[in-house]
Amino acid sequence: MAEVKSQGAVEAMEVAEASRETEWEKPSFVGDLFLGKLNLDLIHPFPEQPAADQAEADEFLKKLERYLAENVDADKIDEQGEYDYEHFEGFRKLGAWGMKIPKEYGGLGFSATNYNRAIGLVATWCGSSVAWLSAHQSIGVPQPLKLFGTPEQKKKWLPRLANGAISAFALTEPGVGSDPAKMETRAVPSPDGKGWILNGEKLWCTNGLKAELIVVMAQTPPKVVKGKEKKQITAFVLETNSPGVEIAHRCQFMGLRGIGNVLIKFTNVFIPAENILWGEGLGLKLALITLNTGRLTIPAGCAASGRRMLEIAKDFANERVQWGAPIGKHEGVSQKIAWMASHTFAMEAIVWLTSGLADRGDVDLRLEAAMAKLFNTEVAWQCVDHLVQIRGGRGFETARSLKERGEKAWPVERIMRDMRINRIFEGTSEIQHLFIAREAVDPHMKRGYKILLPETPTGEKLSAAAKAGAFYATWYPTRYVGWSRFPKFGEFGKLSHHMGYIERASRHLSRSIFHAMMRYGAKLERKQAVLFRIVDIGTDLFAMSASISYAAMLAKKGGDTKNAMDLADVFCSEARQRIDYNFKHLFDNHDEASYKLVMNFLKGEYDWFEGDLVQPVVPTAQQVEEAMAKLA
C-alpha cells in the first residue's frame, strides 16, 4: 500500500511540475524578497493610474453604480436563493460582460486597474453579481482565449462573449481538487478524426447554470516523452448546447446564494478539433496561468468590502452608547476597528499595487497575485468577524429583520456568509501557501536537488555539491550584512524604520529558507507547517512594502490623504508582531506532537472522545429490584 501511495505522489508531483512556469523572464519583487533582496525600485514610486486611463472608466462606473443602486436587491436574491436574471440584460447594456475583452472584439478593453475598480464597486453591493461577472471574464472563456486563443478563435468567440454570452471554467471534479493527476474526465479523438469525444463530469462549475461556453479540462491520450509515458491534460472550448452536456445538479451554499454553480456531466460529447486552446497537453499550464492572471479579482472585491465594513463599524461605533460613551471610545472595540482600518488599507495597497504592475507589464506577478489572494481573503474574513462582534446581536440578525423593527438594515450576517468562500475560491489558502512555498524554495532546489536525491550518481552529487558550495560561500554571508538604518529610507518619514525592518527581515527570511533546506532536505516538501510560516512571513513583508509605498504616494499628495501614513504605521506594527512570532517558532514548535496526535486520531485511538455526549446511566441492583417489583 505504501508503494502505491508513493507512486501516486510521484505521479502527482510530475504532473504539477510539468505544468509550472519555471522561467522568470521578468523580475519579481516577492521573488527577490525570498532571496533576501529588497528591490524597492519595482514598487516605488507607487504605480499610480494614468489620468487618461482613469477617465476612461469613470463614466462607466457612475452608470454601473446607478444601475446597482436602482435595480439590484442583494438581500432579496439571498433570501430567495435565486438570481434575478433580468440583470444579465442590464449588465449587457452597460458593457459589463466585456470589461476585460479588447475593444477590437466589442469589449470595453479595461486595464487591470479599471476592471478591479468595477469589481470592487459591485462587491460592495452584491456578492452574487460579482461572482457572475468575474467568473465569466476573470477565469471563464475570455481570459484564456485572450492569452492563448488563435486569431480565428478570438474572432469567433470574443465578440459573442462581450455581448453577454455567459462563460465558465470547468476544472474541479468530485474526486479531484488540486491534484490534477487524478483527473478522470477524458477526451479521445473521434473516429472520423474531426474532433474529440468528451466523457466525465465537473463539479462546482461557477456560472455553469447559464453558461453558453465553458473552458473544460480533460485528459487526452498520453504521449511518450524520452521513453516515458506522460499524462496529457488539454483545454477545450465547449458549447454547452452540444448533445450529451447535462446539468446534473445545482449546488446550494451558505453564501452567494444567487450564483449558478453546478455539477455538469459530459456523455459522448463531440468537440470540434479547432476548439482546443493552445495545444494538446497544455491545459493544466493554461489553467494555472489563467488563475494567476485572474487571481487579482477576488482581492479587489475583498478590499472594497473592507471599506464597506469600516463604514458600518464607524456608524455603529459612533451611534451605540454603552456605559455613558459611544462604544468606539472603549478600547476593546477601538482595537478591533484599528485592526480593520489598518488592514483594509493594506488590502487596498496590495490591490492597486498589483493592478498597476499588471498594467505596467514589466514585473512577473505570479507570486504577488498569489499573495494578494492569500492575504486579502484571510484579512477580509477577520474583518467581518470583528464587524459581527462589534455589532453584537445586530451582526447576527438579518438585514430584513433589522429593517422590519425599525433599525438600519446593515447586511452584516449576509456579508459574513458571502465572504467565507473567498478563502476557498480559485485555490484555497492552503494551496496558495504551497504554491508560494514551492517558488520560494525553487532557487535552492535547483542547486541542491541532485544532492538530496538518493538515486543521484556519486559523481553528479559531488559536482553539484561543489557548484552549490561555491555559490553559498559567497551568498550566505551577505544575508547577514547590510545597512538598513536611518537615513537609508529617510524619504518614508515615520515609516522609514518599518522599511528598514523589511530589509533586515528579508535577509533573515532567505537564511531561514536555506536553513530549512539543510535541516529537512528532500523532506521539506512535507513540512507544510514550516513552509506555511515562511510564506506568512513573506506575505506580511510584501503587504508592509505595498502599504508603505502606497502611504508615501498618498501623503505626498497632501489634502485628505496625508494621514495615510498613520494607517500604514499601525498596520506595519501589527505585521511585525506576526513576523517576529513566526520567526521565533519557525523550527521551535509543536508540529511533530500535533501531527502525531492527528495520525493516532485518524487511526481510531481517540474514539473514546467521540460518540454520546451524555454518559449512559447504569441502574444500581436495588433500582433493578424495585423496578421488577413494580412490574410484578
N, C-alpha and C positions, 0 to 999 in steps of 0.2 A: 504493500500500500504506500509506503514511504517513497518507493521508487516512482510510482505513478504520479504522486503529488509533485515530486521533484521534476519529473519530465514536463508536467503541466506548467509548473512555474517557469521552467526554462523556455518553453514554447511561448508563454505569455510575454516574457521579457523580450524574446526575439522579435515578436510582432510589434511590441511597443517601441523598441529601439529602432526598428526599421522605419517607423513612421515619424520619428523625431526629426526636427530641424537641427542638424548637427553643426552647421556652419554659422558663423557670426560675421556677416558681411558688413554690418553697421555696429557702432558702439552701443553699449547698454549701460546706463547709469547703475542699475542694480547689479548687473554682472560684475562691474568694477567694484562695487561695494563689497561683494563677497570675496574679492581678491585683495581687499584692504586698501582700495584706492578711492578717494572721494573726487570724482570727476565732475566738479561743480559746473564747469562750463557747459555741460549738456543740459542743465536745468535752470541755470541762472545767467542772465536775467530771465525771469519767468516768461514763458511764451505767450504773450498777450494776443488776443484775437484781433486781426486786422479790422479796421473800422468798416471797410467795404464788405468784408465777409459777414460781419455782424449785421450790417444794414440789410443784407440780402435775406436774412431770416426774420428780421424784426416784424415786418408786416404779417408774415405767415403766423408768427407766434401770437400776435394780437388776435387774429381770426380764430386760431386754434383755441385760445383761452376763452374767447367769447362763445365758441361752439360748446366747449365743455361746460361752461357755467350755465348756459341756457338749455342744454339738452341731456347731459349725462348725469343720471341719478345713480351714483355708485352704491348707495345703501339699498336701493330698490333692486339693483342687479344682484347684490349679495343676498338679500332676503329671498328672492325668487330662485336663486341658483341657476339663472339663465341670463345670457347676454341679450341686450336689445340690438338685434341685427340691423335695425334701421341706421345705426351709427356707421355701419360699413359704408353706406352711401354718403353719409355726411363727411366721413374721412376721405372718401374718394374725391368728392368735390373740392376739398381743401388741397388735395395732392399728397395727403399724409402717407399713403401706401408707397409712395415713390420718393420719400425723403433722401434715401441713400442711392437711388438709381440715377445715373448720369442724365443730364438734360437731353443729350442726343437721342435717348431712348424714351423720352417723355416724362422723366422724373424731375425732381427738384434739384438734384445734384448737390445736396448739402455737404459741407465739410463735417468732419467728425465732431467739431465743437458745436456747430449749429444743430446737428442731429441730436446730440446729447442735451442741448438746451431744450429741445422739443420733448424728448423723452422724460426729462426731469419735470417739465410742466405737466405732462399727462399723469406722471406718477403721483403728483400731489392731489390729483382729482380721483383717479380710479385705477387700481392695480390691474383689473381685468382688461381694461383698454390698453394699458401698457403692454401686457402680455400679447394681445393680438397684434399690435403694431410692431413690437420689437422681435417677436418670434418670426414674423413674416420677413423682416428685412435685416435683422442682425445676424441670424443664423439660418433663416429659411433660404429659398432658392436665389434671391437676388445677390446675396453676399458671395457664395461660392461661384455663382455664374459670372459675377464681375471679375473675380480673381482668376478663374480657371476656364471659363467658357470660351468656345471658339467664336469668331465673329458671326458665324451663322447662327449659333445657339443664342447669342446675345440679341441679335436682331429678331429672332423668333419669339423669345420669351420675355425679355425685359420690358418692352412697351406694354405688354399684357399685364405684367406684374405691377407696373407703375399705375395702371388704370384700375387697380383694385382686385385683380385675381389673387386670392389669398394663397400663401405658400407655407410650407412646414419643413421640418428636418427630422428624419427618422433614423436613429442610430441605436438607441437602447432597446433591449429585448427583455422578456420576462425573466430569463435566466442569465442575462448579460448586462452588466452595468459598465464598469470601467475596465473590463477585461475583454478586449475585442478578439482575443484568440479563441474564445468560446462562442463567437457569433454563429448562429445556426441558420439565419436567413441566407438563402443561396440563389445564385443566378447562373444558369448554364446556357451555352449557345443554343439557339433554336435550330431545329433540324434543317430549315431552309437557309441558314446562315445569315439571315437578315436582321437578327437581333438576339434577345436573351429571354429566357423563361425564368421568372422570379417566383420563389416559394418561401414562405416563412411568415413571421409576424413581428411587429414592432410595438413597444409599449411606451406610454407617456409621450405620444406624438402631439406636442402642443400645436394648436391650430388645425390638427388633423380632421376635426369635425367638419370644417368648412373649406379646407384646402382644395384648390384645383390642381396644384402642382406641389410635389414634395421631392426633396433630395433623399434617397434611400440608399443605405449602405448594405452591401451583401457580399458574401464570399463568392468568388468566382474560381474556376478550376486552378489548382496550384501550378506553379512553374518551378522548373529545376534550375537553380542558380548555383554554379560552382559545384555541381554534383549533389546538391542538397535540395530537397523539396521545400518550397517556401509558400506559405499561405498568401492568398491574394484577396484583398478587400477593395471593392470597386464602388464608386459612387455613380448613381443613375438619377436623371431627372424623370419622374414618373407622373403621368397624367392620371389623376385619381378616378376618372370616369372609365378607365380601362377595365375590360371584363376581368373578373377574378379579384378585384380590390373590394374588401369588405370592412366596414367599421364594425368591429365585433363588440366593443364596449366603450361607453363614455365614462371616463373616470371622474369621480367627485372628490373634493378636497376640503380641508378645514378652512382654507382661504382661497382667494382668487376664484370665487365660486361662479364667475361668469366665463371662464375660459373653456375652450373646446379641445380638451386633452383626451386622447383616445388610445385604445388598443386596436391596431389595424392589422388585418390579415391579408396575405397575398397567396392566391391559389392559381398556379399556372398562368401568371400574368405576363403578357408579351410586352417587352420594351424594345423599341427600335434601336439598332446599333448606334445611330447618331446621338442617342440620348446619354451616352457615357460622358461624364465630366472628367476632364483632364487626361484620363487614361486608365487602362486596366491595372489593378494593384495599387493605385494611388489614392484610394478612397479614404483610408484612415488618416493619411497625411493631410489630405484635403480637409477632413473633418477637424483635425487638430488646429490647422492654420485658420480655418473659418471661425472656430471657437476663440482662438487667440485674438483675432481682429474684431470679432463681435462681442468680446467679453467686457467692453467698456460701458455697455448699455446698462446693465444691472447696477454697477457702481454709481452711474449718473442718477438713476432712479432713487437709490439709497440716499445719496447726498441731498437731493431735493426733498425727499421725505423727511430727512433730518431737520431741514429748515421748517417744514410744516409742523413737526413735533415740537420744535422750540417755540413756535408761535403759540401752540396750545398750552405748553408748560408755562410760558410767560403770562398768558392770560389768566390761568388759574392761580399761579403763584402770587399774582397781584390782587386777585379778587377774593380768594378764600382766606378768611381770617380765623386764626386759632390762637388761644391764649393771648389775646389782645394785640396780635400783629399778623400781617399777611404771611402766609406760610413760606413765601420766598425769602423772608428775613430770618427764618430758622435755619441754622447751619446744616441740619440733616437734609433739608430739601435743597438748600442752595448748592451743596456739594454735588448733588445729582444734576442740577441744571448747569453747573460749571462744567461737569464732565460732558454733558450733552452738547453744550455750545462749543467747547474747545475741540471735541472730536468731530462734530459736524463740520467745523472749519477745516479740519484735516481731511475729511472725506471730500470736501469741495476742492481743496487744493490738489488732491490726487486726481480728481476728475478733470479739472481744467488743465493740469499739467500733462496728463497722458493724452487728452484730446488735442492739445496744442502740439505735442510731439508727434502725434499721429498725422496731423495736418502738415507739419513741417517735413516729415518723412525721412529724416536723417538719423534716426535712432531705432534700434531693434527693440520693440516694445513687448516681446513675449513674456518676459519676467515682470515688467511693470504692470502689464494688463492683468496677469495672474494675481499679483499683489493687490491691485486695485479691487479685484473681485473678492479676494480673501478679506482684506481689511475693511472695506466698506460694508460688506454684508454682515460681518461679525459686529462691527460698531453700530450699525443701524438696528440690529437686534437688541443690543444692550441699551440703546437709546429708547426704544419702545418699551422695554422692560422698566426703565427708570420712569418713563412717562406714565405708565399704568400705575406705578407705585405712588407717584406724585398726585395723580388724580384719585387714588384710593378706590372706593366703591364705584365712583363715576367712571373710572377707567375700565371697569369690568362690565359696565352697563352699556347696552346698545344705544346707538345714536337715536333710533326711533323712540325707545323708551324714555330717554332723556327729554326729547322734544315733546312727547305727549304729556309729560308732567311739568313742562314749562322751563326746562333748563337748556343751556346751549348744547346743541347736538353734535359735540365733537365725536367723531367716529373712532375713538381710540382702540376699542376692542377689535374693530374690523382691521384697523391698521396693523395691529399685532398679528392677527391671523394671516393677513396678506403678506406681511414682512417675513414670516418664518421660512417660506420656500426659498428665499434668496440665498440662503446658506447651502442649498441643495441644487437649485437650477444650474445648468451649464457647467457642471463639475462641482462636487461638494467641497467644503472647506478642507476636508482630509485629502482629496485629490489635488487641490491647489497646493497644499503643503508638499505632497510627494512630487508634483511636477517641479515646483520651485527648488526643492531639495536636490532633485536629480541634476538640475542645471547648475546649482551651487557647487556640487562636488565634481562636476564633469571635468574641469581643468585638471584636477588632481587624479581623477580616474584615468584620464588619457595618459598620464605619466606613470601611474603605478599599477594599472590593471594587470598587465602581464606579470608583474612581480607577485601579485596577490593570487593569481590563478595557479592551482596546484599542477595542472597539466602542462604549463609552460616549460619548454625545454630549458635545462640549466644555462646553456649558452645565451639564450634570449633573455632569461632572467637577469643574468649578470650584466648584459649590455643595457637593458632597461634600467637596472639599478644604478649603473654608472651615470647614465644621462640624467636620471632623476636627482641623484646626489649632487651633480654639478649645478643643476638648476636651484635646488633648495638651499645649497650652501650660500648662494648669493641672495635668493629671495627671502628666506626665513628671517635673517637678522633685520632686514629692512621693515619687517612687520612690527618691530619693537621701536623703531626710530622714526621720529617725525615731530615737527613743531606745529602745535595746534592752538597755542595760547594767543592772547591779545598781543599785537594788533592784527594778526593774520586775517581774521574775519571781522575786522572793525566796522566794515560797511553795513553789517547787520545789527549794529547798535546793541540793544539789550538782549538780542538773540545770539550774539557772537559766541558766547560761552557754550550755547547748545550746538552750534555748528562745529566748534572745536571738539566737543564731546562726540559728535557723529564721526569725525575723522579718526579719533582715538578708538572708538568702539568698532569702527570698520576694520582697523588693523587687528584688534582683539578678535573679531569675528573670523577673519581669514586664518589667524593662527588656530582658532578653535576648530575650524573645519579640518585643517591639517592634522591637529591632534586627534580628532575623531577618526580620521582615516588610519592613523598609526595605531590607535587603540583597538579598533574593531576590524580593520582590514576589510575583506570582502563581506563580512557580516554586517557592515554598517547599513546596508540597504534594508536590513530587518530591524534596525534600531530606530523605529519610527518616532519614538518619544524624543530621542536626542535630535533627530533631524527636524522634528516639528519645532523644537526650541530654537534651533539655528535659523529656521525660516521666520519664526516670530520675531527674533532679534532683527533680522534683515528687513522685515516688513515695517517694523516700528522705525528703523533708521530711515527707510525710504519715506515714510509718512512725515517724519520730522523734517527731512530735507525739503520735501514738497511744501510743507507748511511755512517754513522759514522763507523760502524763495517767494511764495505767494504773498506772505505778510509784508515782505520788503517791498514788493511791487505796489501793493495797496497803500502802504504807509507813504510811499514816495508821492502818490497821487494827492495825498492830503485829504481835506474835507471829512466826510463821514467815515471813511475807511482808515483814517490814521491810527485808530486804536486796534487795528488788526493784529498788531504786534502783541497785544495782551492775550488775545485768543491763542496765538501760536506759542507764547511763553508758557501758558498753563498746560496746553497740550504736550509740549516737549517735556515739561516737568513730570507729567503723568507717564509718558512713554519711557522716560529714563528709568523710572522705578521698575517698570516691567522688564526692561532690558537688563538692568542690574540683577534682578531676580533670576532671569533665565540664564545669565552667565554663571551665577553662583551655583545653580542647580543643573547645569548642563550635564555634568558627569556625577555630581554628588546628589543622588536622588533615590527614590524607592521604586524605580521602574521594574527591577527584577522581582521584587516582592509582589508588586501589583500583577505582573504578568503570570507569575506562578499561581497566585490566588485564582485568577480567571481560568487558567488551564485546569486547575482542580475543580473549579465550579462547573465548567463545561463537562467534565467527566462524571459529575454527579456527586462529588464528595460533600457538597453543601445542600443536598436535597432536603436535609432536615430544616433548612432555612426557608423552604417554600411550603406551599400547601395551606392547610387550615390556619387561620389567624387565631381562632379560639380553640384552645385545647379541649378535647372531649372530656366530659365529666364521668368518672368511673364510680358507680354507686358502691357504698360500703355493704358488707354482709348483712348488717342489721336492716339497712334500707331495702335490700332484696327480700328479706324475710317479711318485712312489713307490707311490701307491695304484693307478695304472694298471698299473704293472709287476706288482704282486701279483695283479691280476685276470687279467693275461695268463698 
